[in-house]
């Protein structure tokens, strides 16, 4: 008699199939990066037509942050090195703080929302199941 096939559990992550939280954290990181880039492009173009140098700088910085989040999220998705995830989490934290500062200055509150989306993704990526999948280890290993 053969052994019954057991369902895979979350404590032993399959290297190919990502847990749901890992998938959603990657989606939110990509969405955050895209929103930063699009918002920054709109700000930069509007500021260029208005002749506002500060707006052009803010827009350009936002586009660079969005591209950086997108590039780092792609590295994290490939699971090459766990340090990419830490770098991405720090970039989203810095982008959120920048969004808070710009919201206080009443320039663009949408940048705070973009940063918060990335920050939620970072928190989701460090839950036990996604953490184990991103780190290529089982849940419970130190």
Secondary structure, DSSP 8 states (H G I E B T S, - for coil): ---------TTS--SSS--HHHHHHHHHHHHHHHHHHHHHHHHHHHHHHHT-HHHHHHHHHHHHHHHHHHHHHHHHHHTS-HHHHHHHHHHHHHHHHHHHHHHHTTS-THHHHHHHHHHHHHHHHTSHHHHHHHHTS-TT--
